[in-house]
């Protein structure tokens, strides 16, 4: 590692998503101290105990309830708090409520932490990432949104089903908004190093881009319809991001952060692109090759995000 450190991770929000993330971190990530913070202290305490009781099956990890003061020496702070959309509530109203929540959380974090690395999961994830960035005053590379990491996982899963190939051999991204305007990048996808359509042709399989894109976009809604909520998938996506940081892996992942002026008309918007991630957070943002349709769709997605962010944050 680039510096000596204590491997502490703070998870703010001990609901289903926060609890699932804390559990997945305990099982998978190289951290020795996981702290759950929630206004409902009993919920945080119960979740911490439930996870801690199983640590003997994996490794020695301290899992406990705590307060915002724990952020002072945390390596990563994960924000999951927020409310679910209520019947009749507009997407805009939900966004304004959750942005208000994450702004308050960010203020509390910054009371104790000097230069934190914050991972934002609360929905709408792109807008809340922009809100935390603005409220914290941190460099954009230290405020990371989970973005399209889960959408990308769904995309790869569907491609693996269609092509009858190990999902680990699939390198393909969903970029743009974590939402309805997300953009599947088919043109530069590859299977074990083979261009996607070269591989499909060799194995005699025809891909329906529209169907795959629709199933990917609707994947979360399908889970919610069937079981009421989705939290395991996002927990695994977040633990993958955290593990990349903790191991200083310099892996390339599709995450969101507020783009700088080098991205021209996309500047100032929190949007998902492939990023190299290491010990300090986002170390480099990459420009993936796209065809004309994908570039047009990305411009549209960024425009939608910009307009929505301005409505919510101002």
N, C-alpha and C positions, 0 to 999 in steps of 0.2 A: 504494500500500500504506500501511498505518497506521504502519509503522516500517521503517527500513532493516534489511536482513537478508541473510544468506547462504542461498542456496537449497539447503541440504543436507537429504537424506532418508536415514535409516538404516533398512535392512531387516534385521531379526533373524530368521535362519533362511534358509539358502540351498538348501533343497530345491526340489522342483518348483514349489511355490506361490511361495516367496520369489523364486526365479529368474525366474519368469514375471512377477511383479509388478515386479521391477527392470527387466526388459526393457520392459514396457509403460510404466513411468514414463519411461524414456529416450526412447521414441518420442513420448509424448504430453504429458508434464507439463513445466511451466516450472521445471526444477530443473537446477542446474549441477554437482551433486555427489551421487552415489548411492553409498552405502557398504553392502556386504554383510557381516554379522557371523554367524559360525557356529562351533560347537565344532570342526567339521571344516573347518579353515582351508584345506586344499587344495581342497575343494569350493567354498568361498566364492571363493577365488582363481581357480579355473577358470571359475566362472560369471561373475565380474566381467570376466575377459579376453574370454570369448566375446561378451558384450554390448558391451564397449568396442571390439572389433574392427569392429563395425558402425556406430559413431557417425558416421563420415564420411558415411554415407548420410542422416543426419538433421540433427544439430546438435552443437556442441561440448558434451559432457557428460563429466565425470570419473566413471567407474565403477570402483570399487576395493574390495578387501578391507580390513576394519578391525576395531577392537575396540570395547569399550563406551565407551572414552574419547571416541569420535566423537559420542556422544549429547550431550555438553556444549553444543554449539552447533548441534544439528540442529533444523530447523524442525518436522519430523514424524518420529516413530519408529514403525515398523510391525513388529508382532510376528506372525510366521507360524510360529514353531517349535512343534513338537509331534509326537506319533507318530500313525500311522494305527491304526485298530482292527484287532486281531489276531483270528484265528479263535478262537471260544470266549470272547473277552473281553466282559464286559458293558459297556453304555454308561456305567454308573456308575464302573467301574474305569478306563475310558479317560479319563473326565472328571477323576477324581482325579489320574491321572498327568499329564495336560496342564495341569491347574491348578497342580500342583507345579512344572512346568517354567516356566510363565509367571510365577509368583510369584518364582522365582529370577531370571528375566530382569528383572523389575521392580525387584528389589533392586539389581541391577547397573546398571540405567539410572539409578536415583535416587542412586547414588554420584557420578554426574557431572553430571546434569541437574537444574537448580533448579525449573523449571516447564515440563516437557516436554508436548508434545501427542502422545498415544499413540493409535495406531490398531490395534485388536486384531482379528486374523483367525483365530488358532488356534482349532480346534474343541474342544468345543462353544462356539461364539463368544459366546453370551449369558453363559454361566457364566464363561468366561475373562475377559470384559470386567468382570464384577462382581469377579473376583479381583484384576485389575490395579488397578481403582479402589480397592478396600479396601487393597491392599498399598502403593500409591503415596501415598495421602493427598491426591491431586489433586482439584480440583473435577470433578464428574461430566461437565461439558461438555468437559473436556480428555482424557477417556478414552472414545474412540469405538469401538464395535464395528461391524464390517462388517454385522452383523445380517442383515436381509432385503433388502439391496441387490441381491444376486444373484437371490434368489427373485423379487423385483419385476421384474427384467429378464427372467426366464423367463416370468413372467405376461404381461408386455407382448408378448413375442415370440409366445406362443401366441395371444393376442388378435389380434395383427396378421395371423397366418395365417388365423384363423377369419373375420376381417372384411375381409380383402383390402385392408388399409390400411397406410400407412407407420407403422412402429413409433414414429417420432418424434411422431406425432400422438396417441399413446395416453398418457393420464395415469391410471394405476391403480396401486394399492399392494398388496403383501403385507405384513402387519404381525404383531406378536406375536413368537413364537419363530422362530428360524432352525432349523426342525425340523418334526416331525410335527404339532404343534398350530398351525402358522402359519395366519393368517387372511387370505383374499383379500377385499378390499373392493370388491365389485361395485357397491354402491348409489350411491357417489359417483364412480365412474369416469366419465371422459368421453373422447370421440374428437373431437379438433379443436374442443373447446368444446361439442360435443353430448353430452348425457347418454348413457351407454353403450347403454341399451335403446332410446332414441329413434333413435339412429343405426342400430342393428341392424334395427329395424322398417322404417326408410326404405329400407334396402338389401335387405330381404327375407331376413335371416339369423336363424336361431334359435340361441341360445347355450345350451349345456348346462353350467351352473355346476359341477356335480359332476365332470364330465369334465375341465374346465379346471383346477379346483382340484387334482384328482388328478395330472394331468400336470405341473402346476407343482411340487407337493410331491415327486413322484418324479423330477424332472428330473435331479438330481444322481446318484441311484442308477442311472438309465438310462445316464448317461455312464460311470460307474464300471464297470457291467456290460459295456459295449461296449469300453472302452479301458483300464480299470484305475484311472483317477484323473481328477479334474477340477481344472484349474488355470488355463486360459485365461479362463473366464468370471469367476472370482473376481478374477483379475488385472485385468481390465478394469473390474470393479465398484470395486475398491480404487483404481485410478488415477483413476476419475471422482471419488471422494471427495477424493483428494489434490489433484487439479486444482482442485476447488471451493475448497479451503482456500488453495492457493497463489495463486489469482487473486482471492481474497476476493469470490467470486461471490454470496454470500448465496443460494445455490440451496437448494431444498427436496429432501432426500433421505431415504429410509427407513433409518435407522441406529439402533443400540442404544446406550443409556447407562443408568446407574442413575437412576431417576426420583425426584424429590423429593416432599415432602409435599403439594404442590398436586395430585398425582394420586391422592390418597386411598388406596383399597385397593391401588392399583398401586405405591405408594411403596416404594422400596428394592429394586426388581427391575430388572435390566437387560433391557429389552425394546425392540423396534423400533417407533418411531412416526415420522411425518414431522417432520423437523427442519430448521430453517434453519441452514446451515453457512457459516462465513466464516473470516476470518484467525485468530480466537481459538478455533475449534472449533465446538461446538454453541452457537449464540447464542439459539435459541428452539425449544421443543418444541411442536408444534401438535396440536390435537385435531380430527381429521378427522370429518366427519359419518358416522355408521354407523346401519344399521337395527338392530332389536332382536336379530335372530339374530347379526349381526356383533359387537354389543356383548357378547352372552352368550358367543360364541366367544372374544372377546378376554379376558374375565374368566377363562375356563377356561385359556387359553394362559398368562396371567400366573400363575395358580395353579400350573400344572404347573412353570413356570420357578422360582417361589418355592420350591416343595418340593424340586426337584432341586438348586437352588443351595444350599439349607440342608444337604442331604445331602452335597454335595461340599465346600463351604467351611466350613459351620458358622455 
